[in-house]
Amino acid sequence: MKHLTRRQRLALAGGAVLALAGSIAGCTAYSVLQPIAAASAPIETVLSTSRLGEGAGVYTIDSSRASASFTVDEVLRGSPYRVVGTTDQVAGQFTFDPANPPAARLGTITVDARTLATDDASRNRALGNRILDSNTYEYITFTPSALSGLPSSVSVGQPFSFAASGDLTIKGVSRPATFAVILKPEADGSLSGSATSTVAYADWGVSIPSVPFVASVGQEVTLGLSF
């Protein structure tokens, strides 16, 4: 075997580093330039009587009047910046009897991750292609196991609060999470409200790649739902 000179070895090592750098740059460009996978279909709620039970009082989220969101803080070009992503592609159901609030039950909440959008197209592509890998994991779900703090009575037009605990699934990883919920019975018989939870996204295997102009990104994300 022919022995390489020191200069030749350095040249080969340098070539390997350049090849690796090119590969990383290619992956980064892919995440920024590759279009996000389209939603497989408009989201819809399927009635689940096994979870919610039979009978009247089943409320369905109206996606035309609802929004799911995430909020994370970063330092962009040396200044604090709050990134907000939203989508109206959210579905879920809630069983509620104003005469018996403690009997309320909440079905699985589903959000189409492919439709989440921020104020920047490049960020959106990185979000879908790398951060959430929504091409593989289209849906984010929350499957509640317990509701706590429900009041014994409610009044029309008066909001009340309770907690919904269960399993939050992101990128195929399920972990416990608790949402703080505010609900208000409306005069027309509908329900309006919101739900929020702040979690450490790394617990779900989510990581945010380093990009130019962003010095740092917060370790927590606030998830929200308004309906």
Secondary structure, DSSP 4 states (H G I P E B T S, - for coil): -PPPPHHHHHHHHHHHHHHHHHHHHHHHHHHHHSPPPPPSS-------HHHH-SSS-EEE--GGG-EEEEEEEEEETTEEEEEEEEES-EE-EEE--TT-GGG-EE--EEEEGGG-B-S-HHHHHHIIIIIS-TTT--EEEEEEEEEE---S---TT--EEEEEEEEEEETTEEEEEEEEEEEEE-TTS-EEEEEEEEEEGGGGT------TTEEEE-SEEEEEEE-
